[in-house]
């Protein structure tokens, strides 16, 4: 098991550079505007990519800086602590596109697509859930059939994050009879701009400016056969591709988002408590506030340790799905507790749109739900640890 | 042209510093440290000179403990070619710094030494001037523009009441003001490249100069908090208060 160690020097420098970038290019007022207008900041995202951060999931032979999950998670944390939109864009590129292509695509697809990831010029959405398919992923109904050199796709997907801004929907489709469940699933890259694709963004409580959480319908959508992930070898291999490390790392990505938001909430509450004076002294001097802040700090530290433990496990390619589920469960649920207690420190201001806290509250509530809900993580933990049913 | 860029590790400008309980100094425990912002501008200017084909090599140098390697590595990630840490364990004052730097200049023979006009911790604004004096070379302080042509630097200086443009012969010491440039962010590929660049460590005592402190810090305390103001009803009342209470008119 990895031991806690000091972060490597390149990560310390990368964090410094990102913090400078965020300080100058991503002021709070801008982020509040993006949130209110549900706007994904393409221009700022392009400037972020110019720092080369999306190359962290791309090996050097494909134009990247070498696979480094710990640093990838650190970038998510730093971005999420200011802008969930930028953090999401980074994930669509580095993780959804980068990690999946690296893990399960064909050699030709890696050569074609990974250099684009390294430059920050390729984003994927996940097209896994459907209106009637949530946790039971193997029951997807969207179909793809071969038609000469093409695939014809029909069906619909739900909760496609970022489909308004991404280049491909990484779509799980059925490529044979439904009763065979796991045995005839495949993954297809479908450009959201293809003929026959209808995208309908859902209205959500938070996660504004992240490119939308969309319903996507495919009506006789035609894509070239080489859009099959893994090309010919990928036919009916969707299940084994999707249960590989991709979804396990996604749990840590969500944990990093939750940790980043919670960290920002604690920082804001920490400063507010010292500035706010009531009954002649700052509220930070009252024990009830001190205890709330101390609890938040302690929980935050636990979240940090678990998140980076998970990243480190992923970096070492150790398969430990039960632990990954524990991390996703604990960090996201604890981050909700942290943010809600920090909101209390700000009193009514924590409920006002004039302060970032209100946004943290809306965004953090999604974290125990997306990327496999807490209930599913609990099932995973009990099942993976062989608790008799 | 070889360029030497002395930099300093300081408390990050975003940190609200507090005195230690015993008032012996500033509390530096768990405080984020960064390159002094003026030094970062100096590194950026040197890198731009190199990109313009004027500078051939950029050497970043600092005087400090092993911890200062982080700031040197940052300078390397921003584009410096190699770095030198002159290692000390104690606090060194501007004259000591200037002496140590002048020894390094004797070895390296840079044609341009570019550094921040001051550091945001001590705000001394002395090192550049002292170094030029020790080297017996020209100096151009508070630069907001720098052009180099045929061994001559044309420097626009920010002075009280406006700008002054001077020319100095190289070698010269230039100190940077805030408006000289806007430093870039260290990109990931450059951070990775910086890992492989040379960072050498020199023991300060081996340079044979006296850099012992000549000053004693008696006490570090917060400035007194300002008393609340008052609202006046009329200009006449204001003038009367200025005359009779503040006694400034």
Boltz contact constraints between the chains, C-beta under 6 A:
constraints:
  - contact:
      token1: [A, 9]
      token2: [B, 73]
      max_distance: 6.0
  - contact:
      token1: [A, 10]
      token2: [B, 191]
      max_distance: 6.0
  - contact:
      token1: [A, 13]
      token2: [B, 74]
      max_distance: 6.0
  - contact:
      token1: [A, 13]
      token2: [B, 77]
      max_distance: 6.0
  - contact:
      token1: [A, 13]
      token2: [B, 191]
      max_distance: 6.0
  - contact:
      token1: [A, 14]
      token2: [B, 191]
      max_distance: 6.0
  - contact:
      token1: [A, 17]
      token2: [B, 185]
      max_distance: 6.0
  - contact:
      token1: [A, 17]
      token2: [B, 186]
      max_distance: 6.0
  - contact:
      token1: [A, 20]
      token2: [B, 185]
      max_distance: 6.0
  - contact:
      token1: [A, 21]
      token2: [B, 185]
      max_distance: 6.0
  - contact:
      token1: [A, 51]
      token2: [B, 185]
      max_distance: 6.0
  - contact:
      token1: [A, 51]
      token2: [B, 187]
      max_distance: 6.0
  - contact:
      token1: [A, 51]
      token2: [B, 188]
      max_distance: 6.0
  - contact:
      token1: [A, 52]
      token2: [B, 187]
      max_distance: 6.0
  - contact:
      token1: [A, 52]
      token2: [B, 188]
      max_distance: 6.0
  - contact:
      token1: [A, 52]
      token2: [B, 189]
      max_distance: 6.0
  - contact:
      token1: [A, 53]
      token2: [B, 188]
      max_distance: 6.0
  - contact:
      token1: [A, 65]
      token2: [B, 188]
      max_distance: 6.0
  - contact:
      token1: [A, 65]
      token2: [B, 192]
      max_distance: 6.0
